[in-house]
Amino acid sequence: MPTSTIYTLIKQLLTKKATNPFPVKYTPNNMHAAASLIESGDLTINPPVELPPDFRGKLSYDVDACIGCQLCLKVCPAEALVFKSEERKVKHYVSRCTFCAQCANICPKDCFEMTEEFLIAGLDKYSDDMILNP
């Protein structure tokens, strides 16, 4: 006697996938070695799934446009932003960010913008590519 679980299973097997497949054809033993092969062009990656509209990826920060109003600091739920008083600018820790886009929405000068970049993992959360305006 078929149950609702079997119907759900069949439905999931027949629908289009909504997530990316693994980036390479075969799972490597060492992902760091695979990443270096991808960067050198020796290993091809699967094409990514098209990003949806209003995707919230890594932030970009326009340092020159920032006026130091600190509104972004007040709305950041993850405390990913730190005010640098000597420069009157903001330092953004990407590893702490929840990508909520509240800082981008409240900024009067549109200093923050959500990009389509989502491959931001790294070994050192304090490296220069993980901190905006270090």
Phi, psi and omega in degrees: 000118182291143178248175179294334178295320180293319177297319178296319179297315179296319179298317180292327179291332185263351181272160179290143180290142182252356181240164177289143169288169178304142188302333181238163186298315180242141180292121181281160176289327183231112183290330178293321177294321178295322178297320179291326176293324178294317180296324180280347179091007180277347181226130180265148181252157176294144177293139182286158174290143181300135181287141179286161175296150182062031176293138181252093179262204181299142179286148165246146186231122177268100184295321184292329181280342184293133179255000178075032182284340177068017176295325180296327179295325184286333183259351184287113181286339184263358184053043179276351182251138178231133181275129177261098189295327181293330179259347187056043178229175183247141172253131184244122177267108183296326182292341178266342189292140176258003177058041181278342178070015178292324179294321179292326181286327186268342185296123182288340181254007181053047179287329181259140177217137177278126180262180177266006180282127180230351177270085187237014181289149178203170180277330183244112183287352178252016177288163184297330179280352177257003178229125175270129183061062183295000000 
